[in-house]
């Protein structure tokens, strides 16, 4: 990909030749698969580089070394796969409810020879039943409104772990609505990190620390986190 290394270096991310090759392969697989499976509306090379690859990797420094990371609603692998490429130390599990996407992610893992990376076909609430408080970090990007999203993420995180949530510039409004849900689920907002990419795209990343256990009844099933968010 043109300018890949240069663009990443501007944001403090130094890529090896192997990592560059991995991003190139990932891009090729994404575009090829996108012809038959709707993975992304963004397909132009530089846009994928900025809006998917770089954007996903931006909070790399906020994730502790050797963390066990879960990506809920991973879709085409964002943010988990770019994070895994730039941070090979991470153990990454990607969860998505559509099996075709999981097949794509599994193929990327295999083709890029990524160790400690898996893709699981499951709804978030079902996955939480078997994987409660097993992860150090939960990440999510463009999945749902914040008050819904925290009900899917926080039950998966160990006490002392963090949720890293990618949001747009309108994050403050969502925080106000989600304050009660965050508290009920055992979380506490510790930081909002603002990134401006290429002078045009603004990204806010919300860091929530898990300070107490999530009550056993969460996450609720039957789509209740979305239909009836905690308020």
N, C-alpha and C positions, 0 to 999 in steps of 0.2 A: 504494500500500500504506500502510495506517495506521501512523503512527509511524516510518516508514522512516528519514527523515532524523535524527530524534531519537535513535533506537536506535544508528545508525551513529556519530553524533557522540560518544556516550558512550565509544566506543572509538577516538576520534581520527581518524575518517574523515568528512571533510566532503564532502557530495554536492551537485553542481550540479542545476539543474532537469532538464537533459538526462539526467544519470545516474539521477535518480529515475524519469524516464519510461522509461528503459531497463529498470530493475528491474521496473517495473509491467508492461511488455510481456512481459518474460521470465517473470514469474509467470503471466500469462494464458496464454501459450503452453505452459508447463509443465503447468498444470492441464488445459487442453484436450487436449493430446496424451496426457496420462496416462490419459484415458478409454479410449484404444484401444491404448496401449503402456505397459507397466509401467515407468515411469521412477523413481517414488518412492512410498513408503508414507506420506510426510508431505505432506499436501495443505492443511491448515488455514493460512490466510494468515499469522498471527503465527508459527506454527511454522516455516513455510518461510522467513520473514524471519530468524528467529533461528538455526535449525538447519541451514539451507542457505546463505542469502545472507551473513549476517554471519559465520557460522562459516568459510566459504570465504575471506572477505576479511581475516580477522584478521591473518595474517602479512604483510600488504601492505608493511610498512616493511622487511622483511628481504630483499626482492627488489631487487637493484640496478637503477638507472635504465636504461631501454631494453633490458632483458634479453630474450633469445630463450628462451621458456619452453615446455616440453612437459608436457602433462598426460596421464599414462598411466592408462588405464581411466577415462576421463572421464565415462562414463555420461550423466547428464542435464546435464553441463557443470560439475560441482563438482570442484575449486575454480576451474577456469580462467576460466569466464565472469564470476563475481563479481569475481575479481581483475582481469580485463581491463576491466570497467566502472569500477572505482575507480582503476585504473592504466592509462589509455589509452596510455601510452608503451610498454607491453609488447607484444611480438610473440608471439602465443600459438598453439600447435598442440595440438589435442586428438586423442588417439588412443583408439579403442575398437574392439572386435572384432565388434560388432553393427551392421550397416549401417543398421538402422532408427533407432538412436540417432544415428548420424552424420548421417542425413537431418534429424533434429530439430535437431541442433546447427547444421547448415548453414543451416537456416531461421531460427534465432535470430540467427545472425551477420548474415544478410541483413536481417532485420526491424529489428534494432537498429542497422544500418549501422555495424558494427564493422570498422575497418580493421586490417590485420595480424593477422587471426584466421582459422584454418583448422581443418577437422575431417577426419581421415583414418581410413579403414576399414582396420584392420590389427591383427594380434596383436602384442603388445609385442616379442616376440623377433624377428619378421620385420621390424618397423619399425626395430629396432636395426641390422640388417644394412646398411640403406641410409642410416642417419642417425647413425652412430657418432660420438660426441663432437662433435656439432654445436650443442648447446644450452648456454646459460649456467646455466639452472635447470631442474630436473625437479621436478614436484609430483605428489602422489598422495594420495587421500583414500578410506579404507575400501575398499581394493582387495585386500590380501593380508597375510599375516603379514610382519613386518619382514625376516626373513632371506630370504624369497622376493622381496619387493618391491625390495630394493636390487639384486638381480641384473637386474631389468628397468630400473631407473632409472639406476644409475651408468654403464653403458656409453654412455648418451646424452649425458652431461655432459662438457663440455670440462674439462681439468685447470685447477683454479682456480675452477670453478663450484660450485654447491651443489644438493643435493636438499633439498626442503622437504616433510616427510612428516607428515601429520595423523594423530594417534592419540589413543586414549582415555587415561584415567588409569592404565591398566595398562602403560604404555609401558616402564617400567624392566625388567620381566620379559622383554619382547621384545628389549630392547637386549642383555641378558646372552646370550640365545640367538644373536643376530645379530652379535656382536662379530667373530668370525672372518670371516664373509662380508663385512662392511664393509671390513675390512683387506685381504682377498684382492682385492676389486674396486677398490681404490685410494681408499677413502674414510676419512674421519676425522670422528667426531662433534665438533662445535664448540659446540653449544648445544641445550638443551631449554627451550623457552619454554612456560610454563603460562598458560593463559587460563581465567578463570571467567566464564561467560556467564550473565547474569540470575540469578546466585546458585544455579543448580541444575545447570548443564551445565559439566562440566570438559573442557577440550581441551588436549592436549599437542602441541606442534609440534616435531619433531626436525629440526635443521639438520645436514646432513652435507656437509663440504667434500670435493671431489675433489682429492686431493693427488698422485695418481699415475695413470698410464694403467691402464685395465682390461685384463687379459689377453684376447687375441683370442678365446679359446674361450667367453667369456661375452657375452651370455646364452645358455645352452644351449637347444636346442629340445625338442620332444616333451614339453612341460610339465614338464621336469626341475626347473626352479627351484621348482616347487610340490611335486612328488612326492619330490624328493631335494634339499632345500635344502643349501647349503654349510654344513658343520658341522665 
